[in-house]
Amino acid sequence: MTISPSLRPAGSTAVRTRRPQLMVAAVILFLIGCLWHWPPNSLQYDLRVYVVSAQAFLHGQDIYTAHLAYPKDMALGFTYPPFAALLFAPVALLGTAGGRVLMTLLNASALLVIGLVTLRGLRPQWSRYRVAAIGLTVGAAGVALEPVRSTFDLGQVNLILTALLLVDLLGHLPHRFRGVLVGVATGIKLTPGIFIVYLLVTRRYREAATAAAATTGTMAAGAIAMPEASRQFWGVYMFDPSRPGATHFISNQAWRGVFARVAGGIDGIAPYWLMAVALTCTLGFLAVRRAYERGFVLESVLLAAVVGLLASPISWTGHWVWALPICAVLVHHALRARSTRRGVLVGVALAWVVTTAFGLPWHSPYLGDKEYTHHGIQLVVGNSYALCGVAVLGLALYGFRRRLTRAA
């Protein structure tokens, strides 16, 4: 029986009309909450480095030595390509306090975008309102994870880059522009270049070419604006993995950091570290390819992210913001898995959630070279992000060994 519009409950239409308003209000409250927790007078060390370097560019000074003017406050300098300093120029004009506000708002917005595209990737058949409501909740819940909190604390760009990459790689751009954001992200921080390899492995050759061209464009822009800085970065600084900080520091959860802590230093670890990187890339991209061919596009992107985090010389805990979509995906599959596989999925999901929520590496001894004294359970706790990465790659290799397709 068809119900006349005049007989339908008046409240149902009112609720549907208020949905967008309620979501906008929730987003605004979340942004205000982030600004309250990370106010303009918070430290945000990395943001200060960005501002000082961008100000140096605006005044015609060397962006890579600008931090030396602040010996008491800034032990480390700018480590990104010159193109990044160009993008940070507007932030420099705002000053440190204004830059903190802008970066906090951008990071909070990026966090919500990550939640939205993650849920859309998991539930493509859901309505946009349902995706928006639950996706925004997932994104906001990301502040419970240490990598996300660390990114806010430092005023870092990790969340922004992750959002750009997911939007591009999950097909939320027009076809002719896909790959552009991957190239721009690579031009800002190099490490997203792993996704150009991802595009090649998944045979998305046109997008890979677009990403490479966009990356080249960022390099050209940096070279035109700062020719000497470009020569220094591409000729010297890019090949110095210690420039961002001590390799063995507990925050470095890449393979190089793990081997440095276990071996008591970086001397002699090169063969073992490079072997681990080669094995991770080989098996990791095998899992990526299998996942993509079986229709698990979101999962394939996240697996490539884990490969990049482990293979990079430096992957601070703040770089592991990929934990948010990874945790969401693991929980999603654990809830839907058959009883025979549910136990393993629940275990890996629980490991990721607990490890990244509590920031387990920080609960082992660190600073003053205490990382070299780890033994027993401290070795597990101190390298727990890397171990979680290995676990999810192993799970993917096992789970995608057969020809499977995503359930509708």
Secondary structure, 3 states (H helix, E strand, C coil): CCCCHHHCCHHHHHHHHHHHHHHHHHHHHHHHHHHHHCCCCCCCHHHHHHHHHHHHHHCCCCCCCHHHHCCCCCCCCCCCCHHHHHHHHHHHHHHHHHHHHHHHHHHHHHHHHHHHHHHHHHCCCCCHHHHHHHHHHHHHHHHHCHHHHHHHHHCCCHHHHHHHHHHHHCCCCCHHHCCHHHHHHHHHHCHHHHHHHHHHHCCCHHHHHHHHHHHHHHHHHHHHHCHHHHHHHHHCHHHCCCCCCCCCCCCCCCHHHHHHHHHCCCCCCHHHHHHHHHHHHHHHHHHHHHHHHCCCHHHHHHHHHHHHHHHCCCCCHHHHHHHHHHHHHHHHHHHHCCHHHHHHHHHHHHHHHHHHHHCHHHHCCCCCCHHHHCCCHHHHHHCHHHHHHHHHHHHHHHHCCCCCCCCC
